Amino acid sequence: MSQESRLVHIVDEVPELDGVEDLTMVVVLTGFLDAGQAADHTAQYLQDGSEGPVVATFDVDVLHDYRARRPPMSFVRDHYADFDAPRLAVRLVRDTGGTPFLLLRGPEPDTRWEGFAAGVRDVVERFGVRRVVSLGAVPMAVPHTRPIAVTPHANRPELLVTLSPWQSELRIPSSAQALLELRLGEWGHDALGFVAHIPHYLAQMDYPVASLALLEHLELGGHLTIDLTAMREAARACEVEIARYLSANDEVDEVVTALEQQYDAFRRSEESGSSLLAHDEPMPTGEEIGRQFEQFLAGLDGPDGTSGTGGPRDGQGD
């Protein structure tokens, strides 16, 4: 075991995994790749379905920047209580058919990404993980009235289960999940993943529509069976709530219409795929979008989903 991989402690005996030959590990790191809290809600949905024992834990005290992302705690009248310490752990869960898989969930490490990747490698090799599947979500200038686009990626072309919308090279900010996939490929381990495109004006609120899309892709890429009934109901309720608000707010609806025109123009085009937006269509200004959707989010926070008396819902973006 390398010095870097001492960042992880792995349980010695996990009898539930004895004889399992086609083991998947799902990775969800919250923070940078979690617009609309889509990935984290996906992880919670998987964990709620069949929560099992923790089989590995990472030394989050070494990996987490507490001043950049301060964990919440309670102040009760005259004393501090209930510190919600961040935790980065691998848990054994089961899909709807009872098939076991591993779920690595927690905040994206702020430091020592290479050490984190080495620790994940130890988990993969200790339990004989066949594939690692990461899930994420990013804000994009796309309308919520169109199907959720999902970018697939993998360290071997044979692992891809859908086509990528991108046809050219992009320079993007890196993430711990992206580096992990790259390193696992160098070490001879299969890794793939899916990134959902979240309408940027909804990135600060819970958006189960994207969580549903991630779960559907996870079923394919992770060889898992997941009961999506509850998530489909949550997605439908979210769409109804947004539609109800838009129907009563013409100015906001105009901004969405402009995004729809952009999106549809691109879908009709034969461009390379370097952008989800066509370049020859008018685009609402950032100030216009921001102003309208501050009002939009405030309206969604009202007691009946239509008043504008509240602020944005809980959930921090990046």
TIKOLKOL-765934 format. One record per residue (C-alpha): residue in one letter; x, y negated, z; residue number from 1. Coordinates in steps of 0.02 Angstrom, whole numbers. Each point is the difference from the previous one (the first is absolute). Example, Ala and Ser with C-alpha at 12.3 -4.5 7.8 and 13.67 -1.06 7.14 Angstrom:
// residues 2
+---+--------+--------+--------+-----+
| r |      x |      y |      z |   k |
+---+--------+--------+--------+-----+
| a |    615 |    225 |    390 |   1 |
| s |     69 |   -172 |    -33 |   2 |
+---+--------+--------+--------+-----+
This chain:
// residues 318
+---+--------+--------+--------+-----+
| r |      x |      y |      z |   k |
+---+--------+--------+--------+-----+
| m |      0 |      0 |      0 |   1 |
| s |     70 |   -171 |    -49 |   2 |
| q |     26 |   -141 |    124 |   3 |
| e |   -134 |   -104 |    -87 |   4 |
| s |   -131 |    136 |     12 |   5 |
| r |     10 |     -2 |    190 |   6 |
| l |   -132 |   -134 |    -16 |   7 |
| v |   -127 |    141 |     -3 |   8 |
| h |    -43 |    133 |    128 |   9 |
| i |    -78 |    158 |    -73 |  10 |
| v |   -101 |    124 |    102 |  11 |
| d |     88 |    169 |      9 |  12 |
| e |   -150 |    114 |    -22 |  13 |
| v |   -158 |    -33 |   -101 |  14 |
| p |    -89 |    169 |    -14 |  15 |
| e |   -141 |    -77 |   -104 |  16 |
| l |    123 |    -17 |   -144 |  17 |
| d |     66 |    177 |      5 |  18 |
| g |    -24 |     79 |   -171 |  19 |
| v |    -56 |   -162 |    -84 |  20 |
| e |     87 |     -7 |   -170 |  21 |
| d |    -84 |   -146 |    -90 |  22 |
| l |     15 |   -139 |    129 |  23 |
| t |    -37 |   -182 |    -41 |  24 |
| m |     56 |   -149 |    103 |  25 |
| v |    -98 |   -163 |    -20 |  26 |
| v |     93 |   -162 |     40 |  27 |
| v |    -90 |   -161 |     46 |  28 |
| l |    108 |   -145 |     62 |  29 |
| t |   -103 |   -153 |     46 |  30 |
| g |     56 |   -178 |    -32 |  31 |
| f |     66 |    -44 |   -172 |  32 |
| l |    -98 |    129 |   -100 |  33 |
| d |   -168 |    -10 |     87 |  34 |
| a |   -108 |   -135 |    -79 |  35 |
| g |   -180 |     15 |     55 |  36 |
| q |     59 |    121 |    135 |  37 |
| a |    -38 |    130 |   -134 |  38 |
| a |    146 |    116 |     36 |  39 |
| d |    -15 |     -6 |    189 |  40 |
| h |   -187 |     35 |     -6 |  41 |
| t |     37 |    145 |   -116 |  42 |
| a |    122 |     70 |    128 |  43 |
| q |   -126 |    -23 |    140 |  44 |
| y |   -132 |     89 |   -102 |  45 |
| l |    116 |    148 |    -25 |  46 |
| q |     47 |      3 |    183 |  47 |
| d |   -181 |    -12 |     59 |  48 |
| g |    -45 |    148 |   -107 |  49 |
| s |    111 |    122 |     93 |  50 |
| e |    127 |    -71 |    120 |  51 |
| g |    136 |    119 |     55 |  52 |
| p |    162 |     -7 |     99 |  53 |
| v |    145 |   -119 |    -29 |  54 |
| v |    144 |     96 |    -78 |  55 |
| a |    129 |   -140 |    -17 |  56 |
| t |     26 |   -176 |     68 |  57 |
| f |    115 |   -139 |    -58 |  58 |
| d |     94 |   -118 |    116 |  59 |
| v |   -109 |   -148 |    -39 |  60 |
| d |     93 |   -107 |    128 |  61 |
| v |    148 |      3 |   -119 |  62 |
| l |   -101 |    -23 |   -159 |  63 |
| h |   -125 |   -136 |     50 |  64 |
| d |     27 |   -189 |      5 |  65 |
| y |   -109 |    -48 |    147 |  66 |
| r |     17 |   -188 |    -29 |  67 |
| a |    -53 |     12 |   -183 |  68 |
| r |   -148 |    114 |     37 |  69 |
| r |    -49 |    -22 |    181 |  70 |
| p |   -104 |    146 |     66 |  71 |
| p |   -163 |    -50 |     86 |  72 |
| m |    -25 |     17 |    186 |  73 |
| s |   -134 |    -49 |    124 |  74 |
| f |      2 |   -135 |    133 |  75 |
| v |   -128 |     42 |    134 |  76 |
| r |    -38 |   -148 |    113 |  77 |
| d |    170 |     -8 |     86 |  78 |
| h |    108 |    139 |    -73 |  79 |
| y |     59 |     78 |   -163 |  80 |
| a |    -68 |    171 |    -48 |  81 |
| d |    -23 |    122 |   -142 |  82 |
| f |    153 |    -32 |   -109 |  83 |
| d |    -36 |     75 |   -171 |  84 |
| a |    173 |     64 |    -39 |  85 |
| p |     32 |     35 |   -184 |  86 |
| r |     19 |    184 |    -41 |  87 |
| l |     71 |     86 |   -152 |  88 |
| a |    -41 |    185 |      8 |  89 |
| v |    -36 |    155 |   -103 |  90 |
| r |   -160 |     89 |     46 |  91 |
| l |    -71 |    167 |    -55 |  92 |
| v |   -174 |    -18 |    -75 |  93 |
| r |   -113 |    108 |   -108 |  94 |
| d |   -103 |    -36 |   -153 |  95 |
| t |   -184 |     46 |    -22 |  96 |
| g |     45 |    178 |    -50 |  97 |
| g |    111 |     24 |    153 |  98 |
| t |    164 |    -17 |    -95 |  99 |
| p |    134 |    -76 |    113 | 100 |
| f |    102 |   -150 |    -55 | 101 |
| l |    109 |   -130 |     84 | 102 |
| l |    -42 |   -185 |     21 | 103 |
| l |    141 |   -124 |     29 | 104 |
| r |    -81 |   -161 |     58 | 105 |
| g |     57 |   -161 |     80 | 106 |
| p |     76 |   -171 |    -33 | 107 |
| e |    126 |    -14 |   -141 | 108 |
| p |    175 |     -4 |     77 | 109 |
| d |     75 |   -174 |      4 | 110 |
| t |    178 |     65 |      8 | 111 |
| r |    106 |    155 |    -39 | 112 |
| w |    -98 |     58 |   -152 | 113 |
| e |    137 |    121 |    -48 | 114 |
| g |     -4 |     77 |    173 | 115 |
| f |   -189 |     12 |     -9 | 116 |
| a |     10 |     88 |   -168 | 117 |
| a |    128 |    122 |     71 | 118 |
| g |   -118 |     35 |    145 | 119 |
| v |   -144 |     36 |   -117 | 120 |
| r |    116 |    118 |    -96 | 121 |
| d |     30 |     96 |    161 | 122 |
| v |   -188 |     18 |     27 | 123 |
| v |    -25 |     56 |   -181 | 124 |
| e |    137 |    132 |     13 | 125 |
| r |    -46 |     58 |    175 | 126 |
| f |   -181 |     40 |    -48 | 127 |
| g |     27 |     45 |   -183 | 128 |
| v |   -105 |   -143 |    -68 | 129 |
| r |    -36 |     31 |   -185 | 130 |
| r |    -48 |   -179 |    -45 | 131 |
| v |     -6 |   -172 |     81 | 132 |
| v |   -143 |   -114 |    -51 | 133 |
| s |      3 |   -185 |     47 | 134 |
| l |   -150 |   -116 |     -2 | 135 |
| g |     -4 |   -189 |    -12 | 136 |
| a |    -97 |   -151 |    -60 | 137 |
| v |     50 |   -169 |    -71 | 138 |
| p |    -99 |   -159 |    -39 | 139 |
| m |    -27 |    -35 |   -184 | 140 |
| a |    -96 |   -129 |   -103 | 141 |
| v |   -138 |    121 |    -43 | 142 |
| p |   -189 |     -9 |     29 | 143 |
| h |    -86 |    113 |    125 | 144 |
| t |   -137 |     33 |   -129 | 145 |
| r |    115 |    111 |   -103 | 146 |
| p |     66 |    174 |     45 | 147 |
| i |    147 |      4 |    120 | 148 |
| a |    161 |     22 |    -97 | 149 |
| v |    130 |    114 |     78 | 150 |
| t |    183 |      6 |    -47 | 151 |
| p |     73 |    176 |     13 | 152 |
| h |    186 |     29 |     25 | 153 |
| a |    113 |    151 |     27 | 154 |
| n |    182 |     49 |      2 | 155 |
| r |    -35 |    131 |   -135 | 156 |
| p |   -115 |    -30 |   -151 | 157 |
| e |    -79 |    172 |     24 | 158 |
| l |    -74 |    -59 |    166 | 159 |
| l |   -106 |   -138 |    -76 | 160 |
| v |   -186 |     40 |     -4 | 161 |
| t |    -59 |   -160 |    -86 | 162 |
| l |     74 |   -124 |   -124 | 163 |
| s |     84 |   -159 |     60 | 164 |
| p |    -74 |   -167 |    -59 | 165 |
| w |    178 |    -69 |    -17 | 166 |
| q |     97 |     26 |   -160 | 167 |
| s |    155 |   -104 |     36 | 168 |
| e |    128 |    -26 |    137 | 169 |
| l |    -52 |   -108 |    148 | 170 |
| r |    111 |    -76 |    135 | 171 |
| i |    -96 |     10 |    163 | 172 |
| p |     36 |    -22 |    186 | 173 |
| s |     59 |    165 |     73 | 174 |
| s |    -84 |     95 |    141 | 175 |
| a |     49 |    139 |    118 | 176 |
| q |   -122 |    115 |    -90 | 177 |
| a |     77 |    -37 |   -169 | 178 |
| l |    176 |     30 |     64 | 179 |
| l |    -57 |    162 |     82 | 180 |
| e |    -69 |     65 |   -165 | 181 |
| l |    162 |    -45 |    -88 | 182 |
| r |    111 |     84 |    130 | 183 |
| l |   -107 |    157 |     11 | 184 |
| g |     20 |     21 |   -187 | 185 |
| e |    189 |    -14 |     18 | 186 |
| w |     -7 |    134 |    135 | 187 |
| g |   -104 |    117 |   -109 | 188 |
| h |   -170 |    -24 |     83 | 189 |
| d |   -161 |    -43 |    -93 | 190 |
| a |    -82 |   -165 |     43 | 191 |
| l |   -142 |    -95 |    -80 | 192 |
| g |   -124 |   -132 |     48 | 193 |
| f |   -143 |   -117 |    -43 | 194 |
| v |    -20 |   -188 |     19 | 195 |
| a |   -176 |    -73 |    -10 | 196 |
| h |    -26 |   -173 |    -75 | 197 |
| i |   -102 |   -106 |    120 | 198 |
| p |    -91 |   -158 |    -57 | 199 |
| h |    112 |   -133 |     75 | 200 |
| y |   -146 |    -96 |     74 | 201 |
| l |    -49 |    155 |    101 | 202 |
| a |    175 |     44 |     61 | 203 |
| q |    -33 |    -68 |    175 | 204 |
| m |   -157 |    101 |     34 | 205 |
| d |    -35 |    186 |     14 | 206 |
| y |    -28 |     69 |   -174 | 207 |
| p |    -56 |    182 |      6 | 208 |
| v |    -29 |      1 |   -188 | 209 |
| a |    188 |     11 |    -22 | 210 |
| s |     17 |    129 |    139 | 211 |
| l |   -122 |    110 |    -96 | 212 |
| a |    106 |    -16 |   -158 | 213 |
| l |    157 |     48 |     97 | 214 |
| l |    -84 |    153 |     74 | 215 |
| e |    -60 |     57 |   -170 | 216 |
| h |    177 |    -11 |    -69 | 217 |
| l |     72 |     83 |    155 | 218 |
| e |   -110 |    151 |    -32 | 219 |
| l |     80 |     20 |   -170 | 220 |
| g |    179 |    -40 |     43 | 221 |
| g |      3 |     81 |    170 | 222 |
| h |    -95 |    160 |    -44 | 223 |
| l |   -124 |    -36 |    139 | 224 |
| t |   -189 |      7 |     21 | 225 |
| i |    -78 |   -148 |     90 | 226 |
| d |   -182 |    -32 |     44 | 227 |
| l |    -25 |   -176 |    -67 | 228 |
| t |   -182 |    -21 |     53 | 229 |
| a |     28 |   -125 |    140 | 230 |
| m |    127 |   -101 |    -98 | 231 |
| r |   -117 |    -10 |   -149 | 232 |
| e |   -137 |    -67 |    114 | 233 |
| a |    120 |   -131 |     71 | 234 |
| a |     52 |    -51 |   -176 | 235 |
| r |   -180 |    -20 |    -56 | 236 |
| a |    -42 |   -104 |    153 | 237 |
| c |    149 |   -113 |    -34 | 238 |
| e |    -49 |    -25 |   -181 | 239 |
| v |   -179 |    -43 |     50 | 240 |
| e |     61 |   -126 |    128 | 241 |
| i |    114 |    -87 |   -124 | 242 |
| a |   -132 |     -2 |   -137 | 243 |
| r |   -129 |    -74 |    120 | 244 |
| y |    115 |   -142 |     44 | 245 |
| l |     48 |    -36 |   -180 | 246 |
| s |   -182 |     -7 |    -54 | 247 |
| a |    -27 |   -144 |    121 | 248 |
| n |    161 |    -95 |    -42 | 249 |
| d |     11 |    -54 |   -181 | 250 |
| e |    170 |    -84 |     14 | 251 |
| v |     82 |    156 |     66 | 252 |
| d |    -88 |    105 |   -131 | 253 |
| e |     75 |   -111 |   -136 | 254 |
| v |    175 |     39 |     60 | 255 |
| v |    -36 |    186 |     -5 | 256 |
| t |    -72 |    -19 |   -175 | 257 |
| a |    161 |    -82 |    -58 | 258 |
| l |    100 |    147 |     70 | 259 |
| e |   -118 |    121 |    -88 | 260 |
| q |     33 |    -87 |   -165 | 261 |
| q |    187 |     10 |     30 | 262 |
| y |    -10 |    183 |     45 | 263 |
| d |   -111 |     49 |   -146 | 264 |
| a |    106 |    -96 |   -124 | 265 |
| f |    153 |     94 |     58 | 266 |
| r |    -87 |    168 |     -7 | 267 |
| r |    -45 |    -34 |   -181 | 268 |
| s |    174 |    -53 |    -47 | 269 |
| e |    143 |    109 |    -58 | 270 |
| e |    132 |    -91 |     99 | 271 |
| s |    139 |     92 |     90 | 272 |
| g |    -82 |      1 |    171 | 273 |
| s |    121 |   -123 |     83 | 274 |
| s |   -149 |    -89 |     78 | 275 |
| l |   -177 |     43 |     46 | 276 |
| l |    -54 |   -168 |    -70 | 277 |
| a |     -8 |    -58 |   -180 | 278 |
| h |    109 |   -151 |    -38 | 279 |
| d |   -121 |    -88 |   -118 | 280 |
| e |   -145 |    -20 |    121 | 281 |
| p |    -28 |   -145 |    122 | 282 |
| m |     47 |     42 |    178 | 283 |
| p |    -74 |    -80 |    156 | 284 |
| t |    129 |   -100 |     96 | 285 |
| g |     72 |     65 |    163 | 286 |
| e |    -79 |   -145 |     94 | 287 |
| e |   -170 |     39 |    -76 | 288 |
| i |     11 |    185 |     43 | 289 |
| g |     64 |    -35 |    175 | 290 |
| r |   -132 |   -131 |     38 | 291 |
| q |   -144 |    104 |    -63 | 292 |
| f |     53 |    160 |     85 | 293 |
| e |     36 |    -78 |    167 | 294 |
| q |   -184 |    -39 |     -6 | 295 |
| f |    -34 |    174 |    -68 | 296 |
| l |     88 |     90 |    143 | 297 |
| a |    -79 |   -114 |    128 | 298 |
| g |   -170 |     45 |    -70 | 299 |
| l |     35 |    186 |     11 | 300 |
| d |     42 |    -21 |    184 | 301 |
| g |   -173 |    -64 |     43 | 302 |
| p |   -122 |    106 |    101 | 303 |
| d |    -98 |     50 |   -153 | 304 |
| g |    140 |     -9 |   -128 | 305 |
| t |    -72 |   -159 |    -79 | 306 |
| s |     35 |   -141 |    122 | 307 |
| g |    158 |   -103 |     -9 | 308 |
| t |     26 |    -32 |    185 | 309 |
| g |    143 |    121 |     33 | 310 |
| g |    180 |     23 |    -53 | 311 |
| p |     83 |    141 |    -96 | 312 |
| r |    -16 |    172 |     71 | 313 |
| d |    137 |     80 |    102 | 314 |
| g |    148 |     67 |    -94 | 315 |
| q |    164 |    -80 |    -45 | 316 |
| g |     72 |     -9 |   -174 | 317 |
| d |    181 |    -27 |    -48 | 318 |
+---+--------+--------+--------+-----+
